[in-house]
């Protein structure tokens, strides 16, 4: 199975360094995980459709799009619905099969979230990996 991650940040940044090995540990079957980083939240939400379409056309089975709800540098009040709507609009514009994509908005720092509820993350990822 091939999993594509669409992330904020820069190549080889903390999100990529944490999420790639984490997904590999959570998925029971042998998998290949590749990340595409889009810099910041605004670029990710606007550009995730094109990147997801590219990954799926390169025979990736699933794409996980991950962003922070409220990046430390953002002064605007966050809204999960607005973020989700923007990401979905990008995916629809790129004609992406939404059944092969998951959106994951992280409210707190990833490390805190994992410490608080690692079982929930494991359930989310392993259930989603089952064949369509």
C-alpha positions in Angstrom: 0.0 0.0 0.0 1.2 3.5 -0.8 0.2 6.4 1.4 0.7 10.1 0.4 0.8 12.8 3.1 0.1 16.5 2.3 1.6 18.6 5.0 2.4 22.1 6.1 5.9 23.1 6.7 9.1 22.5 4.6 10.7 19.4 3.3 12.3 17.4 6.0 10.6 19.6 8.6 9.1 18.4 11.9 5.7 17.5 10.5 7.3 15.2 7.9 9.8 13.7 10.4 7.0 12.9 12.9 4.1 11.8 10.6 5.9 9.6 8.1 7.3 7.2 10.8 4.1 7.4 12.8 1.9 6.3 9.8 4.3 3.4 9.1 4.0 2.2 12.7 0.2 2.5 12.7 -0.5 0.6 9.5 -0.1 -3.2 10.0 0.8 -4.0 6.3 4.0 -3.1 4.6 3.5 0.4 3.2 5.3 3.2 1.4 4.8 6.7 2.8 5.7 9.8 0.9 5.1 13.5 1.9 4.5 16.6 0.0 5.0 19.8 1.9 3.2 23.1 0.9 4.8 25.6 3.3 1.9 27.0 5.3 -1.8 26.4 6.1 -3.1 28.8 3.5 -1.1 27.2 0.7 -2.0 23.7 1.9 -5.8 24.4 2.0 -5.7 26.0 -1.5 -3.3 23.5 -3.1 -4.1 20.2 -1.5 -6.4 19.2 -4.3 -3.8 19.3 -7.0 -1.2 17.5 -4.9 -3.7 14.8 -3.9 -4.7 14.3 -7.5 -1.0 14.0 -8.4 -0.3 11.4 -5.7 -3.4 9.4 -6.6 -2.5 9.4 -10.3 1.0 8.1 -9.2 -0.8 5.0 -7.9 -1.0 6.1 -4.2 -3.8 4.2 -2.5 -4.7 6.9 0.0 -3.8 10.6 0.8 -3.9 12.1 4.3 -4.0 15.9 4.4 -2.8 17.3 7.7 -2.7 20.9 9.0 -2.7 22.8 12.3 -5.9 24.5 13.3 -4.2 27.5 14.7 -0.5 27.8 13.7 1.5 29.8 16.3 2.0 32.7 13.9 -1.6 33.1 12.9 -3.6 35.9 14.6 -6.9 35.1 12.9 -9.4 33.0 15.0 -9.4 29.5 13.6 -12.5 27.8 12.2 -12.4 24.0 11.4 -15.5 24.3 9.1 -13.9 27.1 7.0 -10.6 25.1 6.7 -12.5 21.9 5.8 -14.6 23.7 3.2 -11.6 25.3 1.6 -9.7 22.0 1.4 -12.8 20.2 0.0 -13.2 22.9 -2.6 -9.6 22.4 -3.7 -10.1 18.6 -3.8 -13.3 18.9 -5.8 -11.7 21.4 -8.3 -9.0 18.8 -8.9 -11.6 16.0 -9.3 -10.2 13.9 -6.5 -12.0 10.8 -5.3 -12.9 11.9 -1.8 -13.2 8.3 -0.5 -9.4 8.0 -0.9 -8.6 11.2 1.1 -8.8 12.1 4.8 -8.5 15.5 6.2 -6.9 15.8 9.6 -6.9 19.1 11.4 -4.7 19.1 14.5 -6.0 21.3 17.2 -3.0 21.1 19.6 0.6 20.4 18.9 0.9 16.8 17.5 3.1 15.7 20.3 0.5 16.7 22.9 -2.2 15.0 21.0 -0.3 11.8 20.7 0.4 11.8 24.4 -3.3 12.5 25.2 -5.0 10.0 22.8 -2.7 7.8 20.8 -5.4 5.1 20.6 -7.8 7.4 18.8 -5.1 8.2 16.2 -4.4 4.5 15.8 -8.1 3.7 15.3 -8.5 6.5 12.7 -5.6 5.4 10.6 -6.1 1.7 10.7 -9.8 1.7 10.0 -9.2 4.1 7.0 -6.5 1.8 5.5 -9.0 -1.1 4.8 -9.7 -1.6 1.1 -12.6 0.4 -0.4 
